[in-house]
């Protein structure tokens, strides 16, 4: 066994990342990086308005921000442009079905009242489109904001998640070794 002047824990304690001030500066830099301005890259404005209205019923606004305030549409747009491009047809067919089910005289899903949108979504809740929309909406609300949703870290604030580089481990049996 090699005799080292510093044990593993001592080396970690002396790490530059654990020096007060450096970790805080890194945290500040991390928070200061602003996500690029939200813009649609795949969806057109009309489709985006329809999807945003439906997502807004899945995670509604109220006492706390909902899907609309969290920018769920930008996450969904990015998903359809990149990693979930295979779901584009599903969204096209789902939007077409939603438009066919509009009440007489309604111009769009976005123009419906909340109660009408909820009824529309309930009529579609067993479809693959609704499943994908619900999954994308929930993920967008809780994902890292760099992916387009969770604007202002709304979802993280709602669940109490602290976004920081450094976490203190809970005290436990393994800390007894550190005192030796």
Secondary structure, 3 states (H helix, E strand, C coil): CCCCCCCHHHHHHCCHHHCCCHHHHHHHHHHHCCCCCCCCCCCCHHHHHHHHHHHHHHCCCCCCCCCCCCCHHHHHHHHHHCCCHHHHHHHHHHHHHHHHCCCCCCCCCCCCCHHHHHHHHHHHCCCHHHHHHHHHHHHHHHCCHHHCCCHHHHHHHHHCCCCCCCCCCCCCHHHHCCCC
